[in-house]
Amino acid sequence: MLTKEERQAAIKAADEEWWKGWWAADYSWEGLGRLDEDGDPVHPWIGWSVQEDTEAKTKTLIEASHATASARPASLQDYFRWDAASRHWRGDKRLIADGALIETPNQPRFHILHLPERWKDGSESWKIDPAHPLWTALTDELERLFSHTKSCDIHTDGFEKGSLKGADHRAQLTGAHLRALPRPPSQPEHPDTDRARSTNSDAPGANSQAAQPGAYNLTAHHTRWLEHLHLGNARFDSPANFSQAQFSGGDASFQQAQFSGGYANFGKAQFSGGYAGFENAQFSGGYAYFNQAQFSGGDADFNEAQFSGGDADFTEAQFSGGYANFQQAQFSGGYAIFREAQFSGGNTYFWDAQFSSGNAIFSEAQFSGGDANFKEAQFSGGDAYFEKAQFSGGDASFNQAQFSGGNANFDKISAKHECRFIEAQFEKATYFRDCTFEGGVRYGDAFQFGLRDTAVRSGARFCAELSFRGSTFHALADFARCRFPEQAEHRNGALEGARFHETVDFKGVEHLPFSAFQGAIFDQGVLIGSNHPKNADFHRARDETEAAVRRDAAICTDPSYDANKDGDRDRRGRDARFAALEKGCLVLKHAMARGSDRQREQAFHRMELKARERRPVYWIKQKPETQISIFSNLASRFYGLVADYGASSSRPLLALLATAIIFFLLYTMIALGLLSQDTNQLWPDPDPALNRASLAALELALTNMLGPLKFALTDSQPFAAMTADAPGTRLLLGLLSAGQSLISLILLFLSALALRRKFQIN
């Protein structure tokens, strides 16, 4: 926020710049009639021509569309020379006599409207005195001009919508220095509304159709207002041009004004004298231009203003005098453009504002004066652009905002204080890429304590593509109770490259977005609900990934598909889609490990391996950085079968028992084979020797179950006597025994490892 001294210095600098431009434009009497190098008026009266009768030595004003070839374009000097009531041309002497042309020693001549309160050398004119009697003459001149105005024809569509079409019938106040405006006449000056197309029929005052009672028809470009300007409830039936006007004398009040006759142009206007009030104003006639306007004298209030006629352009506008209030404003006519606007004077309010007819553009806007409040704002007409916006003055609140009309683009925003998007709804693609959040960010609210009759607030809802890629979060990031996109391709890698320096809270999230965590960097850890991770959530994510793979296949096999024009081509396909799911689980596994949460670490590890199994496998790796070999895949599946990926301590023991039974049967068959050789019988008689062989097989199978421990517990050799004369059989038994011991060792290790993880034994 600017200090008082900084604000006053800025006002002074802007005032000096305004005066410099005003003197350069030259609104002196001679300047009003000056021609450029092509012979055209520097200050033209649009749509009018001067028709000269050389024989009668008379001059007449006529609309340019009906002028002859000999007519010349009219200037503003011609406008002030023409007496619409008598339809006569006035010379300088007559104007001086009427008090309309002011002569001052050693100074340029000025029409009474344009006479400045201070000369270029700093000396003062009579206009510096608000009680000077000549102000009465100036008011009379304004009333005379207003009495001959009427609404102008305007363009009704296209880029020129609301702009002047044909002759300009407005009061020409360009360059004037005024204290107030009289109200327009309430009754038509000329009741005859027929427009005869004679030579003089289009001259102002000739059979004119006056404007509706109380309506203004004026252009006040580069006009300086020396006192409060009260135009509340005013109606403008023609394009209203206040561009480069300076409201330096006090408040500028346009409450409930109706700009229905064309555009409203306040471009580069300076509201330096006080408050700028446009509450409930209606801009229905065309575009509303406030580009580069400076609101430095006080608050700028557009509460409940309606912009229905076209774009509302506040590009590079500066709100440095106080708060900027656009609460419940309605932008229904076109784009709402606040590109590079500066809100440095105080808080900014767009609470419940409605952007229903076009894009809302706040690109590179600077909110340095205080809080930026977009609570409950509705962006239903198009995209919402906030890229490179800077929120440095206070908190930024988008709670309950609805982005339903198009994409929401917050790329590269910078926020020094807290940003809130609680209960916001993002119906289309949402981008927060390369952002810097120095304060906390709340997309949800995990800290809702003591609620009794109030419902728990949900988090933000993201319905389409989501990306926080490359953003930096220096403080707490709260995603509690948020809802993430349903389709896998919309959330894959949503947090890729994002860095979280503090804890991230995902408590209350209904379905954990596993693949969104791909490539995320968590310095402090991740908080998730006690019910997560849920197998059902993972299976759901896996099925959604399969659906994404099918959609990719349909897109890539379409005859019109061009990979060179597909920005997502590197993310398409089975390998890329399931790699995102795998890597997301990997990041969450590491986050749990950092918090010493062994059980959830193992759960995410299990899900990581399950996701990897869905990736394509190859006997020979052509792309070893992304593809999985079949041997790795088979090993993973075996690990899952016998140990549930390390989560079960009982499965390895059951597998150990099953292995012992299988090897017992093998050993028994070998023993029977040895006995059959001794007795020459296919199946020996059940005698003590056979019993000893069976017991030997059982002993060997059971001792091999102990793995390496068998050497410490027993030194028996059950088959030593039987295989004394059968070295080949002894070798076979040795190999089988070694194999069983190795398998038993692995299974015992897996069981012990699962127990260790289950009971957090370090």
TILOMI-768747 format. One record per residue (C-alpha): x, y, z; residue in three letters. Coordinates in steps of 0.1 Angstrom, whole numbers, padded with zeros to 4 digits, always signed. Layout:
BEGIN
XYZALA;...
//
This chain:
BEGIN
+0000+0000+0000MET;+0012+0035-0009LEU;+0020+0059+0019THR;+0002+0092+0020LYS;+0033+0110+0008GLU;+0038+0085-0020GLU;+0001+0089-0031ARG;+0003+0127-0030GLN;+0036+0126-0051ALA;+0019+0103-0076ALA;-0011+0127-0079ILE;+0012+0157-0084LYS;+0031+0139-0111ALA;+0000+0128-0129ALA;-0014+0163-0127ASP;+0017+0177-0142GLU;+0016+0151-0170GLU;-0021+0160-0176TRP;-0014+0197-0179TRP;+0015+0190-0203LYS;-0008+0170-0225GLY;-0036+0196-0223TRP;-0013+0225-0234TRP;+0002+0203-0261ALA;-0033+0196-0275ALA;-0038+0234-0278ASP;-0075+0242-0269TYR;-0070+0279-0275SER;-0094+0297-0298TRP;-0069+0295-0326GLU;-0060+0259-0317GLY;-0097+0248-0321LEU;-0096+0259-0357GLY;-0061+0247-0365ARG;-0056+0224-0395LEU;-0031+0196-0398ASP;-0006+0191-0427GLU;-0034+0175-0448ASP;-0057+0204-0443GLY;-0080+0185-0419ASP;-0091+0200-0385PRO;-0069+0190-0356VAL;-0100+0192-0334HIS;-0128+0181-0357PRO;-0165+0182-0352TRP;-0173+0147-0363ILE;-0198+0143-0391GLY;-0203+0180-0399TRP;-0191+0203-0427SER;-0191+0240-0434VAL;-0209+0251-0466GLN;-0199+0285-0478GLU;-0219+0307-0501ASP;-0194+0331-0517THR;-0220+0353-0533GLU;-0240+0358-0502ALA;-0209+0356-0480LYS;-0226+0333-0456THR;-0216+0300-0439LYS;-0238+0272-0429THR;-0233+0240-0409LEU;-0245+0208-0426ILE;-0241+0171-0419GLU;-0212+0158-0439ALA;-0234+0131-0455SER;-0254+0159-0473HIS;-0226+0183-0480ALA;-0215+0193-0514THR;-0180+0187-0527ALA;-0170+0223-0520SER;-0178+0220-0483ALA;-0149+0216-0458ARG;-0148+0195-0426PRO;-0160+0214-0396ALA;-0137+0221-0366SER;-0146+0227-0329LEU;-0141+0264-0336GLN;-0169+0261-0362ASP;-0191+0244-0336TYR;-0188+0273-0312PHE;-0193+0299-0340ARG;-0226+0284-0350TRP;-0257+0298-0333ASP;-0281+0270-0335ALA;-0311+0291-0324ALA;-0308+0318-0351SER;-0288+0294-0374ARG;-0263+0322-0380HIS;-0226+0322-0382TRP;-0209+0343-0355ARG;-0176+0362-0360GLY;-0150+0369-0334ASP;-0165+0404-0325LYS;-0199+0389-0320ARG;-0185+0361-0298LEU;-0165+0387-0277ILE;-0196+0408-0274ALA;-0216+0378-0263ASP;-0190+0370-0237GLY;-0182+0336-0253ALA;-0147+0345-0265LEU;-0123+0357-0238ILE;-0094+0379-0245GLU;-0066+0383-0219THR;-0036+0406-0223PRO;-0004+0387-0232ASN;-0022+0354-0233GLN;-0039+0333-0260PRO;-0076+0338-0267ARG;-0099+0311-0253PHE;-0135+0302-0256HIS;-0151+0307-0222ILE;-0154+0269-0217LEU;-0117+0262-0224HIS;-0102+0291-0205LEU;-0079+0275-0179PRO;-0078+0285-0143GLU;-0040+0289-0146ARG;-0020+0301-0175TRP;+0011+0283-0187LYS;+0033+0307-0169ASP;+0015+0299-0136GLY;-0005+0331-0133SER;-0042+0327-0125GLU;-0074+0335-0145SER;-0108+0345-0132TRP;-0117+0308-0131LYS;-0097+0303-0100ILE;-0125+0322-0082ASP;-0156+0300-0078PRO;-0177+0331-0071ALA;-0167+0351-0101HIS;-0197+0365-0120PRO;-0185+0351-0154LEU;-0193+0316-0141TRP;-0230+0326-0147THR;-0222+0334-0184ALA;-0204+0300-0187LEU;-0234+0282-0173THR;-0256+0300-0198ASP;-0234+0289-0226GLU;-0236+0253-0214LEU;-0274+0255-0212GLU;-0275+0269-0247ARG;-0253+0240-0260LEU;-0274+0214-0242PHE;-0306+0227-0255SER;-0296+0218-0291HIS;-0282+0183-0284THR;-0299+0150-0293LYS;-0291+0114-0293SER;-0267+0102-0319CYS;-0269+0072-0342ASP;-0245+0044-0331ILE;-0232+0011-0344HIS;-0252-0017-0328THR;-0229-0047-0333ASP;-0194-0058-0341GLY;-0162-0042-0329PHE;-0176-0007-0333GLU;-0207-0014-0311LYS;-0217+0017-0292GLY;-0195+0040-0312SER;-0207+0071-0332LEU;-0223+0066-0365LYS;-0228+0096-0387GLY;-0230+0132-0374ALA;-0222+0141-0338ASP;-0251+0158-0321HIS;-0235+0159-0286ARG;-0224+0190-0267ALA;-0188+0194-0275GLN;-0170+0199-0241LEU;-0136+0186-0252THR;-0108+0204-0234GLY;-0131+0225-0213ALA;-0125+0236-0177HIS;-0157+0234-0157LEU;-0171+0234-0122ARG;-0204+0218-0128ALA;-0229+0207-0154LEU;-0264+0220-0157PRO;-0291+0194-0161ARG;-0303+0189-0197PRO;-0336+0206-0206PRO;-0367+0186-0195SER;-0387+0197-0226GLN;-0378+0196-0263PRO;-0365+0229-0275GLU;-0380+0224-0309HIS;-0413+0204-0311PRO;-0411+0199-0348ASP;-0396+0165-0353THR;-0397+0163-0390ASP;-0363+0162-0406ARG;-0365+0181-0439ALA;-0335+0173-0461ARG;-0329+0209-0473SER;-0296+0226-0473THR;-0299+0237-0437ASN;-0321+0210-0424SER;-0293+0191-0406ASP;-0278+0221-0389ALA;-0280+0220-0351PRO;-0313+0235-0340GLY;-0331+0231-0374ALA;-0361+0209-0369ASN;-0341+0189-0343SER;-0355+0161-0324GLN;-0345+0168-0288ALA;-0332+0141-0265ALA;-0355+0124-0240GLN;-0361+0146-0209PRO;-0331+0148-0186GLY;-0307+0129-0209ALA;-0272+0140-0215TYR;-0256+0140-0249ASN;-0220+0152-0245LEU;-0184+0145-0251THR;-0159+0157-0225ALA;-0126+0145-0236HIS;-0096+0161-0218HIS;-0120+0181-0197THR;-0110+0194-0162ARG;-0136+0194-0135TRP;-0128+0219-0107LEU;-0155+0209-0082GLU;-0175+0179-0073HIS;-0193+0164-0102LEU;-0227+0150-0093HIS;-0243+0130-0121LEU;-0262+0105-0101GLY;-0292+0090-0119ASN;-0281+0108-0151ALA;-0289+0092-0184ARG;-0266+0093-0214PHE;-0284+0088-0247ASP;-0253+0091-0268SER;-0217+0078-0265PRO;-0203+0094-0233ALA;-0167+0104-0238ASN;-0148+0113-0206PHE;-0114+0101-0218SER;-0084+0119-0203GLN;-0108+0139-0182ALA;-0095+0151-0149GLN;-0118+0151-0119PHE;-0095+0171-0096SER;-0120+0193-0078GLY;-0138+0167-0057GLY;-0159+0136-0059ASP;-0171+0123-0092ALA;-0205+0107-0087SER;-0222+0086-0113PHE;-0243+0065-0090GLN;-0272+0048-0109GLN;-0262+0066-0141ALA;-0274+0050-0173GLN;-0250+0048-0202PHE;-0275+0035-0227SER;-0268+0056-0258GLY;-0234+0042-0267GLY;-0200+0035-0252TYR;-0188+0050-0220ALA;-0152+0061-0223ASN;-0132+0070-0192PHE;-0099+0059-0206GLY;-0069+0077-0190LYS;-0093+0097-0168ALA;-0079+0110-0135GLN;-0101+0108-0105PHE;-0077+0127-0083SER;-0101+0150-0064GLY;-0119+0125-0043GLY;-0142+0095-0044TYR;-0153+0079-0078ALA;-0188+0065-0074GLY;-0204+0043-0101PHE;-0226+0023-0078GLU;-0255+0007-0096ASN;-0244+0024-0129ALA;-0256+0007-0160GLN;-0233+0004-0190PHE;-0258-0010-0216SER;-0251+0010-0247GLY;-0217-0003-0256GLY;-0182-0009-0244TYR;-0171+0006-0210ALA;-0135+0019-0212TYR;-0116+0027-0181PHE;-0082+0017-0195ASN;-0053+0035-0178GLN;-0078+0054-0156ALA;-0063+0067-0123GLN;-0084+0065-0092PHE;-0060+0083-0069SER;-0083+0107-0049GLY;-0103+0082-0029GLY;-0123+0050-0031ASP;-0135+0036-0064ALA;-0170+0022-0060ASP;-0186+0000-0088PHE;-0208-0019-0064ASN;-0237-0036-0083GLU;-0226-0019-0116ALA;-0239-0036-0147GLN;-0217-0039-0177PHE;-0241-0053-0203SER;-0233-0034-0234GLY;-0199-0048-0243GLY;-0165-0053-0229ASP;-0155-0036-0196ALA;-0119-0026-0201ASP;-0099-0016-0170PHE;-0065-0024-0186THR;-0036-0007-0166GLU;-0062+0011-0144ALA;-0047+0024-0111GLN;-0067+0022-0079PHE;-0043+0040-0056SER;-0066+0063-0036GLY;-0086+0038-0016GLY;-0104+0005-0019TYR;-0118-0008-0052ALA;-0153-0021-0048ASN;-0169-0043-0075PHE;-0191-0062-0052GLN;-0220-0078-0070GLN;-0210-0061-0102ALA;-0223-0079-0134GLN;-0201-0082-0164PHE;-0226-0097-0189SER;-0219-0078-0221GLY;-0184-0091-0229GLY;-0150-0095-0215TYR;-0140-0080-0182ALA;-0104-0068-0187ILE;-0082-0059-0157PHE;-0049-0067-0173ARG;-0020-0050-0155GLU;-0044-0031-0133ALA;-0029-0019-0100GLN;-0049-0021-0068PHE;-0026-0003-0044SER;-0049+0020-0024GLY;-0067-0006-0002GLY;-0087-0037-0003ASN;-0102-0050-0035THR;-0137-0064-0035TYR;-0152-0086-0063PHE;-0174-0105-0038TRP;-0203-0121-0056ASP;-0193-0104-0089ALA;-0207-0122-0120GLN;-0186-0126-0151PHE;-0212-0142-0173SER;-0205-0132-0209SER;-0168-0135-0217GLY;-0133-0140-0203ASN;-0123-0124-0171ALA;-0088-0112-0175ILE;-0067-0102-0145PHE;-0033-0111-0160SER;-0004-0093-0144GLU;-0027-0074-0121ALA;-0011-0062-0088GLN;-0031-0064-0056PHE;-0007-0045-0033SER;-0030-0023-0013GLY;-0047-0049+0008GLY;-0069-0080+0006ASP;-0083-0092-0027ALA;-0117-0107-0021ASN;-0133-0128-0049PHE;-0155-0147-0025LYS;-0186-0163-0043GLU;-0176-0147-0076ALA;-0190-0165-0106GLN;-0169-0169-0137PHE;-0195-0185-0160SER;-0189-0166-0193GLY;-0155-0178-0203GLY;-0120-0183-0191ASP;-0106-0167-0160ALA;-0070-0154-0164TYR;-0049-0145-0134PHE;-0015-0155-0147GLU;+0014-0135-0133LYS;-0010-0117-0109ALA;+0007-0105-0077GLN;-0011-0106-0044PHE;+0013-0088-0021SER;-0009-0065+0000GLY;-0030-0090+0019GLY;-0049-0122+0017ASP;-0065-0134-0015ALA;-0099-0151-0011SER;-0117-0171-0037PHE;-0138-0190-0013ASN;-0170-0205-0029GLN;-0160-0189-0062ALA;-0173-0208-0093GLN;-0153-0212-0124PHE;-0178-0228-0147SER;-0175-0209-0180GLY;-0140-0219-0190GLY;-0105-0226-0178ASN;-0091-0211-0147ALA;-0055-0199-0153ASN;-0035-0189-0122PHE;-0001-0196-0137ASP;+0029-0178-0122LYS;+0009-0159-0096ILE;+0028-0147-0066SER;+0012-0144-0032ALA;+0029-0131-0001LYS;+0000-0138+0022HIS;-0026-0165+0026GLU;-0046-0176-0004CYS;-0080-0193+0001ARG;-0100-0214-0024PHE;-0122-0232+0001ILE;-0154-0246-0015GLU;-0144-0231-0049ALA;-0155-0251-0079GLN;-0134-0255-0110PHE;-0155-0271-0137GLU;-0129-0268-0165LYS;-0091-0270-0167ALA;-0073-0254-0138THR;-0037-0243-0138TYR;-0015-0231-0109PHE;+0018-0238-0127ARG;+0051-0221-0116ASP;+0033-0202-0088CYS;+0050-0189-0056THR;+0030-0190-0024PHE;+0049-0174+0004GLU;+0019-0176+0028GLY;-0004-0205+0034GLY;-0027-0219+0007VAL;-0060-0233+0017ARG;-0080-0252-0009TYR;-0097-0269+0020GLY;-0100-0262+0057ASP;-0087-0290+0080ALA;-0091-0269+0111PHE;-0129-0268+0117GLN;-0133-0273+0154PHE;-0163-0267+0177GLY;-0189-0269+0148LEU;-0223-0278+0161ARG;-0251-0265+0139ASP;-0229-0255+0110THR;-0221-0280+0083ALA;-0185-0289+0077VAL;-0171-0270+0048ARG;-0158-0290+0019SER;-0127-0283+0000GLY;-0123-0271-0035ALA;-0136-0293-0063ARG;-0115-0299-0094PHE;-0135-0314-0122CYS;-0111-0313-0152ALA;-0074-0310-0160GLU;-0054-0299-0130LEU;-0018-0288-0127SER;+0003-0273-0100PHE;+0035-0282-0119ARG;+0066-0263-0108GLY;+0049-0243-0080SER;+0065-0235-0047THR;+0046-0236-0014PHE;+0066-0220+0014HIS;+0039-0225+0041ALA;+0011-0249+0049LEU;-0008-0262+0019ALA;-0043-0274+0029ASP;-0061-0297+0005PHE;-0085-0311+0032ALA;-0117-0325+0018ARG;-0109-0315-0018CYS;-0123-0334-0047ARG;-0099-0342-0075PHE;-0107-0349-0112PRO;-0124-0382-0120GLU;-0104-0390-0151GLN;-0069-0402-0146ALA;-0054-0381-0174GLU;-0068-0349-0158HIS;-0049-0355-0125ARG;-0018-0374-0136ASN;+0013-0354-0125GLY;-0008-0326-0112ALA;+0018-0319-0085LEU;+0048-0327-0107GLU;+0078-0305-0098GLY;+0058-0287-0071ALA;+0078-0282-0039ARG;+0062-0281-0005PHE;+0085-0267+0022HIS;+0059-0272+0049GLU;+0034-0299+0057THR;+0007-0307+0032VAL;-0027-0317+0045ASP;-0049-0341+0025PHE;-0071-0352+0054LYS;-0108-0358+0045GLY;-0101-0364+0008VAL;-0127-0389-0003GLU;-0106-0405-0030HIS;-0068-0401-0028LEU;-0055-0389-0062PRO;-0025-0413-0063PHE;-0012-0403-0097SER;-0014-0366-0089ALA;+0016-0370-0066PHE;+0039-0380-0094GLN;+0071-0359-0092GLY;+0060-0339-0062ALA;+0086-0328-0036ILE;+0076-0329+0001PHE;+0102-0315+0025ASP;+0081-0320+0057GLN;+0056-0347+0050GLY;+0020-0354+0040VAL;-0010-0357+0062LEU;-0037-0380+0050ILE;-0068-0394+0067GLY;-0065-0424+0091SER;-0086-0444+0066ASN;-0061-0440+0038HIS;-0048-0456+0018PRO;-0078-0477+0009LYS;-0075-0506-0015ASN;-0108-0497-0030ALA;-0094-0462-0039ASP;-0064-0478-0055PHE;-0085-0502-0075HIS;-0107-0473-0086ARG;-0076-0453-0097ALA;-0063-0484-0115ARG;-0096-0488-0134ASP;-0096-0451-0143GLU;-0061-0454-0156THR;-0072-0483-0178GLU;-0100-0462-0191ALA;-0075-0434-0199ALA;-0054-0459-0218VAL;-0084-0468-0239ARG;-0092-0432-0246ARG;-0056-0426-0256ASP;-0058-0455-0280ALA;-0090-0441-0296ALA;-0074-0406-0300ILE;-0041-0419-0314CYS;-0058-0442-0339THR;-0081-0415-0352ASP;-0071-0407-0389PRO;-0070-0370-0382SER;-0046-0374-0352TYR;-0014-0355-0356ASP;+0012-0363-0329ALA;+0032-0332-0337ASN;+0002-0311-0326LYS;-0005-0331-0295ASP;+0010-0314-0264GLY;+0001-0345-0243ASP;+0015-0371-0265ARG;+0044-0379-0241ASP;+0017-0386-0214ARG;-0004-0409-0235ARG;-0003-0447-0237GLY;-0002-0476-0212ARG;+0034-0471-0201ASP;+0030-0433-0194ALA;-0004-0436-0177ARG;+0006-0464-0153PHE;+0040-0449-0147ALA;+0022-0418-0133ALA;+0002-0441-0110LEU;+0034-0459-0099GLU;+0054-0428-0093LYS;+0026-0412-0074GLY;+0025-0442-0050CYS;+0063-0440-0048LEU;+0062-0403-0037VAL;+0036-0411-0011LEU;+0057-0441+0001LYS;+0087-0418+0007HIS;+0065-0393+0024ALA;+0052-0420+0048MET;+0088-0432+0054ALA;+0099-0397+0063ARG;+0072-0397+0089GLY;+0082-0432+0102SER;+0047-0445+0093ASP;+0058-0480+0084ARG;+0024-0495+0078GLN;+0013-0469+0053ARG;+0047-0469+0038GLU;+0043-0506+0031GLN;+0008-0500+0018ALA;+0019-0475-0007PHE;+0048-0497-0017HIS;+0024-0526-0024ARG;+0003-0502-0046MET;+0035-0490-0063GLU;+0044-0526-0073LEU;+0008-0533-0084LYS;+0008-0503-0107ALA;+0042-0513-0121ARG;+0028-0547-0131GLU;+0003-0530-0154ARG;+0031-0514-0174ARG;+0041-0530-0207PRO;+0069-0556-0204VAL;+0096-0566-0229TYR;+0121-0594-0232TRP;+0147-0569-0246ILE;+0145-0534-0233LYS;+0145-0508-0261GLN;+0137-0480-0237LYS;+0151-0490-0203PRO;+0142-0457-0187GLU;+0105-0463-0190THR;+0098-0500-0198GLN;+0098-0530-0175ILE;+0114-0563-0183SER;+0093-0595-0181ILE;+0116-0609-0154PHE;+0110-0580-0132SER;+0073-0582-0138ASN;+0072-0619-0129LEU;+0093-0614-0098ALA;+0069-0587-0087SER;+0038-0609-0093ARG;+0054-0638-0074PHE;+0062-0614-0045TYR;+0026-0604-0044GLY;+0014-0639-0045LEU;+0035-0653-0017VAL;+0038-0623+0006ALA;+0012-0598-0005ASP;+0041-0575-0014TYR;+0055-0577+0021GLY;+0022-0569+0039ALA;+0015-0605+0051SER;+0036-0624+0076SER;+0013-0655+0074SER;+0014-0660+0036ARG;+0051-0668+0036PRO;+0047-0693+0064LEU;+0019-0710+0045LEU;+0040-0710+0014ALA;+0068-0725+0036LEU;+0046-0753+0047LEU;+0034-0760+0012ALA;+0070-0760+0000THR;+0079-0786+0027ALA;+0050-0808+0017ILE;+0060-0807-0019ILE;+0096-0815-0012PHE;+0086-0842+0013PHE;+0067-0859-0015LEU;+0097-0855-0038LEU;+0121-0870-0011TYR;+0096-0898-0005THR;+0095-0907-0042MET;+0133-0908-0043ILE;+0134-0930-0012ALA;+0109-0954-0028LEU;+0130-0955-0059GLY;+0160-0965-0039LEU;+0141-0992-0021LEU;+0127-1005-0053SER;+0162-1010-0066GLN;+0171-1030-0035ASP;+0141-1053-0037THR;+0134-1053-0074ASN;+0098-1043-0067GLN;+0080-1013-0081LEU;+0064-1007-0047TRP;+0083-1022-0018PRO;+0065-1040+0010ASP;+0057-1019+0041PRO;+0085-1030+0063ASP;+0107-1011+0087PRO;+0130-1000+0060ALA;+0102-0983+0041LEU;+0091-0966+0073ASN;+0127-0954+0079ARG;+0128-0940+0043ALA;+0095-0921+0048SER;+0107-0908+0081LEU;+0140-0898+0065ALA;+0121-0878+0038ALA;+0100-0861+0064LEU;+0131-0853+0085GLU;+0149-0838+0055LEU;+0119-0817+0044ALA;+0114-0804+0079LEU;+0150-0796+0086THR;+0153-0778+0052ASN;+0123-0756+0063MET;+0146-0741+0089LEU;+0170-0728+0062GLY;+0205-0720+0075PRO;+0193-0727+0111LEU;+0193-0765+0104LYS;+0231-0765+0106PHE;+0229-0751+0141ALA;+0201-0773+0153LEU;+0210-0807+0138THR;+0238-0825+0120ASP;+0218-0856+0109SER;+0219-0869+0074GLN;+0187-0889+0069PRO;+0196-0904+0035PHE;+0233-0911+0043ALA;+0228-0949+0045ALA;+0205-0952+0016MET;+0226-0932-0008THR;+0260-0947+0002ALA;+0261-0967-0030ASP;+0241-0942-0052ALA;+0262-0911-0057PRO;+0239-0897-0084GLY;+0209-0899-0061THR;+0230-0883-0033ARG;+0238-0854-0057LEU;+0201-0850-0066LEU;+0191-0850-0030LEU;+0217-0824-0022GLY;+0205-0801-0050LEU;+0169-0804-0039LEU;+0178-0799-0003SER;+0198-0768-0012ALA;+0169-0755-0033GLY;+0144-0761-0005GLN;+0167-0744+0020SER;+0171-0713-0002LEU;+0134-0711-0008ILE;+0127-0715+0029SER;+0153-0688+0038LEU;+0135-0664+0014ILE;+0101-0672+0028LEU;+0113-0669+0064LEU;+0129-0636+0056PHE;+0097-0623+0040LEU;+0076-0634+0070SER;+0101-0617+0095ALA;+0102-0586+0074LEU;+0064-0584+0074ALA;+0064-0588+0112LEU;+0090-0561+0115ARG;+0069-0537+0094ARG;+0037-0545+0111LYS;+0050-0538+0146PHE;+0073-0509+0136GLN;+0104-0528+0148ILE;+0136-0509+0139ASN;
//
